Amino acid sequence: MADYRAHIEPIREAIHHVLEGGRYILGEEVAAFEREFADFLGIGHAVGVGSGTDAIHLGLRVLGIGAGDTVVTVAHTAVATVTAIELSGAEPLFVDIDPDTYTMDPALLEAAILSGANVKAVVPVHLYGHPANMPAIMEIARRHGLAVIEDCAQCHGALCHGRMTGTWGDLAAFSFYPTKNLGAIGDGGALATDNRAFAEKAAALRQYGWKNGNISEWSGGMNTRLDEIQAAILRVKLRALEKSNHRRSEMAGIYDTLLASTPLVLPCSPADGSHVFHQYVVRSHNRDGMRAYLMENGVHTQIHYPVPAHLQPAYRRLAAGEAALPVTERTCGEILSLPVHPGISRQEATMVCELLLQWHSTTRLPT
Ligand SMILES: Cc1ncc(COP(=O)(O)O)c(C=O)c1O
């Protein structure tokens, strides 16, 4: 859950400050957070919104993408990515993932673009904190004249080829859901961009399309505002983000070292980049047995995500035939997320590894 205890005093003060000020929506805390978050990313503008889902949806509206358009993304993601595309009126089109990074396989992107659908944009997802292959995705998107919105819900602070994720595409959508690397104490999100016109349009569309004097400049406005209390809390937690990402890396380092002798497939390290370990995901052919053993021994794990979007009842209409996304489908049956949030201790991470070593030494099933 939210790692708020480490910051309890400054968070109390921040909330108190907002309550004393008496302004709860789009005030000085949101403006300050937007500036500080944009500076952290090294980008011109950040626009605070109500959630990560809204940030993707708003990004598509800013680009004028909607009914009749197609947006390419992955099915191996939080289903929110797909919901957000659907909310814009556009149709999602899925491409398979790379088996090592679990992110969009750029080699398959071009085929999807050429498939005949009216593709207008690409939404790559930096899943688990590992950057997608942005140089390859941007090259293909630019060659075909497509816009790119990065789904950065899980990658706050991750680098891709030495450059911050969220600064590659035309726009980048962040979530501040409490469990994210930068998490609020409630819902929140942001849209980041270097394009001033996009930022102005996003700031208007998040609030009924208002621009000057509460007059709507654009139709299709929404009500999706980051509130002052969440912004004040995010300002406190942003100051600790690098430290908490470092702590996640330390936990990941313990898993990497102690699990190296097992047959588990461990997360790969990005070439010339960084992984911020929103999740530490291992792969095993015997995932369910291993998970049950951990559970019996008091270790709670999760599966991100057990059913890929195209096989969920709401989106089966988007599945292009049997086994259309073989890597995605195989991956979903084998993955397990081990505890990696900054609240766990080294001893707890070591204990998880010891259990996994024990399990592998006694089970005779293939891993
Ligand atoms: C990859 C991804 N995209 C989008 C979202 C949506 O974010 P939110 O829950 O803030 O709407 C999430 C969060 O669950 C996510 O993990």
The ligand as a Tripos MOL2 file, in Angstrom:
@<TRIPOS>MOLECULE
LIG
   16    16     1     0     0
SMALL
NO_CHARGES

@<TRIPOS>ATOM
      1 C1          0.1790    0.7370  -17.1890 C.3       1 LIG1
      2 C2         -0.9470    1.5280  -16.5950 C.ar      1 LIG1
      3 N1         -1.6290    2.3770  -17.3770 N.ar      1 LIG1
      4 C3         -2.6350    3.1340  -16.8990 C.ar      1 LIG1
      5 C4         -3.0060    3.0550  -15.5740 C.ar      1 LIG1
      6 C5         -4.1730    3.8680  -15.1050 C.3       1 LIG1
      7 O1         -3.8730    4.6920  -14.0300 O.3       1 LIG1
      8 P1         -5.0200    5.1000  -12.9820 P.3       1 LIG1
      9 O2         -5.2960    3.9120  -12.1240 O.co2     1 LIG1
     10 O3         -4.4110    6.2330  -12.2260 O.co2     1 LIG1
     11 O4         -6.2060    5.5120  -13.7690 O.co2     1 LIG1
     12 C6         -2.3180    2.1990  -14.7150 C.ar      1 LIG1
     13 C7         -2.6720    2.0960  -13.2850 C.2       1 LIG1
     14 O5         -3.2860    1.1760  -12.8490 O.2       1 LIG1
     15 C8         -1.2570    1.4090  -15.2260 C.ar      1 LIG1
     16 O6         -0.5630    0.5730  -14.4450 O.3       1 LIG1
@<TRIPOS>BOND
     1     1     2 1
     2     2     3 ar
     3     2    15 ar
     4     3     4 ar
     5     4     5 ar
     6     5     6 1
     7     5    12 ar
     8     6     7 1
     9     7     8 1
    10     8     9 2
    11     8    10 1
    12     8    11 1
    13    12    13 1
    14    12    15 ar
    15    13    14 2
    16    15    16 1
@<TRIPOS>SUBSTRUCTURE
     1 LIG1         1 GROUP 0 **** ****
